Amino acid sequence: MADILIVDDSAVARAALRKIITSLGHKVVGEAETGAKAYVEYIRLRPDVVTMDLTMEGMSGAEATSKIVATFTDAKIIVISAMEER
């Protein structure tokens, strides 16, 4: 099974993803609530897969994804994002 890093600024979303991921037999090796922390945690943990929210304060998920992929070309990142529109 895969080692997974969850990146989302919502604690509720991180908890829901953790529940889904672990129920499928994967291991959550870390969590990050900002894009900047996601990059640091990726370097430290070298997970098999990252789930990445796009809209976060500071460094966005898109920016963090670009930075991770520029350094680690083999990175596997799944974008999971909910955007509310009126």
C-alpha positions as CSV (number, residue, x, y, z in Angstrom):
1,M,0.0,0.0,0.0
2,A,1.0,3.6,-0.4
3,D,2.4,6.2,2.0
4,I,0.3,9.4,1.6
5,L,0.8,13.0,2.5
6,I,-2.5,15.0,2.9
7,V,-2.4,18.7,2.2
8,D,-5.5,20.8,2.9
9,D,-6.1,23.9,5.0
10,S,-9.3,22.4,6.3
11,A,-8.9,20.2,9.4
12,V,-12.3,18.6,8.5
13,A,-11.2,17.8,5.0
14,R,-7.9,16.3,6.3
15,A,-9.8,14.1,8.7
16,A,-12.2,12.9,6.1
17,L,-9.4,12.1,3.7
18,R,-7.4,10.3,6.4
19,K,-10.5,8.2,7.1
20,I,-11.0,7.3,3.4
21,I,-7.3,6.6,2.8
22,T,-6.8,4.4,5.8
23,S,-10.0,2.5,5.2
24,L,-8.5,1.6,1.8
25,G,-5.4,0.2,3.5
26,H,-3.0,3.0,2.8
27,K,-0.9,4.8,5.4
28,V,-1.1,8.6,6.0
29,V,2.5,9.5,6.8
30,G,1.8,13.2,7.3
31,E,-0.4,16.2,6.9
32,A,0.1,19.9,6.0
33,E,-2.2,22.8,6.1
34,T,-0.2,25.2,3.8
35,G,1.6,24.9,0.5
36,A,4.9,25.9,2.0
37,K,4.6,23.2,4.7
38,A,3.6,20.7,2.0
39,Y,6.9,21.2,0.3
40,V,8.9,20.8,3.5
41,E,6.9,17.7,4.5
42,Y,7.4,16.2,1.0
43,I,11.2,16.6,1.3
44,R,11.1,15.1,4.8
45,L,8.7,12.2,4.2
46,R,9.1,11.4,0.5
47,P,5.5,10.0,0.3
48,D,4.3,7.8,-2.6
49,V,1.4,10.1,-3.2
50,V,0.2,13.5,-2.2
51,T,-3.4,14.7,-2.0
52,M,-3.3,18.5,-2.6
53,D,-5.9,21.1,-2.1
54,L,-5.6,24.0,-4.5
55,T,-6.9,27.0,-2.5
56,M,-4.9,27.7,0.6
57,E,-3.5,30.9,2.2
58,G,0.0,31.9,1.3
59,M,1.5,29.4,-1.2
60,S,-1.4,27.8,-3.1
61,G,-1.6,24.1,-3.8
62,A,-0.9,24.9,-7.5
63,E,2.3,26.7,-6.5
64,A,3.3,23.9,-4.1
65,T,2.6,21.3,-6.7
66,S,4.8,23.1,-9.2
67,K,7.6,23.5,-6.7
68,I,7.5,19.8,-5.7
69,V,7.4,18.5,-9.3
70,A,10.2,20.9,-10.3
71,T,12.5,19.3,-7.7
72,F,11.1,15.7,-7.7
73,T,10.0,14.9,-11.2
74,D,8.7,11.5,-10.1
75,A,6.2,13.0,-7.6
76,K,2.6,11.7,-7.8
77,I,0.1,14.4,-6.7
78,I,-3.6,14.1,-6.8
79,V,-5.4,17.5,-6.7
80,I,-8.5,17.4,-4.5
81,S,-10.3,20.7,-4.2
82,A,-13.7,22.1,-3.6
83,M,-14.5,25.6,-4.8
84,E,-17.6,27.4,-3.8
85,E,-19.2,29.6,-6.4
86,R,-22.3,31.8,-6.0
